[in-house]
Amino acid sequence: MNEISLLSPPLAFLIILAAAAALSFGLSRLGIKRRTLADSSGEPYACGEDLPSHMIQPDYGQFLPFAFFFTILHVIALMVTTVPVETLSSFTIAIVYLLCAVVVLLVLYRR
């Protein structure tokens, strides 16, 4: 017969899940209890001034292309520097990956 081991992944997952639930429930008793909220608790705080809602909407139109740019460059650096140089096929894969990344950057910053 097969013996059920405590190290089998499904059983270990259930044991850890039960331990985390018990720990969460036990520590929630020690937490600070929520008080009643004031009427203006959902309003933004601006040093006691009333803020119009149209002034606090950030515009990420200029941020997102730069975020994608740096993400793509970091992935390119990771992939190209970790390719082994022993074989010609791995070097070819790195060059193709680099060319595809250049195309992606050109598409990202096309005018």
ChimeraX attribute file (.defattr): number of C-alpha atoms within 10 A of each C-alpha:
attribute: neighborCount
match mode: 1-to-1
recipient: residues
	/A:1	3
	/A:2	4
	/A:3	5
	/A:4	8
	/A:5	9
	/A:6	11
	/A:7	9
	/A:8	9
	/A:9	10
	/A:10	9
	/A:11	13
	/A:12	13
	/A:13	13
	/A:14	11
	/A:15	13
	/A:16	11
	/A:17	12
	/A:18	12
	/A:19	12
	/A:20	12
	/A:21	12
	/A:22	12
	/A:23	11
	/A:24	11
	/A:25	11
	/A:26	11
	/A:27	10
	/A:28	11
	/A:29	9
	/A:30	8
	/A:31	8
	/A:32	7
	/A:33	8
	/A:34	6
	/A:35	6
	/A:36	6
	/A:37	8
	/A:38	7
	/A:39	7
	/A:40	8
	/A:41	8
	/A:42	8
	/A:43	10
	/A:44	14
	/A:45	11
	/A:46	8
	/A:47	7
	/A:48	7
	/A:49	8
	/A:50	10
	/A:51	13
	/A:52	8
	/A:53	9
	/A:54	7
	/A:55	7
	/A:56	9
	/A:57	7
	/A:58	7
	/A:59	8
	/A:60	8
	/A:61	8
	/A:62	8
	/A:63	9
	/A:64	11
	/A:65	14
	/A:66	13
	/A:67	11
	/A:68	13
	/A:69	14
	/A:70	12
	/A:71	12
	/A:72	16
	/A:73	16
	/A:74	12
	/A:75	12
	/A:76	18
	/A:77	12
	/A:78	11
	/A:79	14
	/A:80	17
	/A:81	11
	/A:82	10
	/A:83	14
	/A:84	12
	/A:85	12
	/A:86	8
	/A:87	9
	/A:88	10
	/A:89	11
	/A:90	14
	/A:91	15
	/A:92	13
	/A:93	14
	/A:94	20
	/A:95	13
	/A:96	12
	/A:97	15
	/A:98	17
	/A:99	12
	/A:100	13
	/A:101	16
	/A:102	15
	/A:103	11
	/A:104	14
	/A:105	16
	/A:106	11
	/A:107	10
	/A:108	13
	/A:109	10
	/A:110	7
	/A:111	5
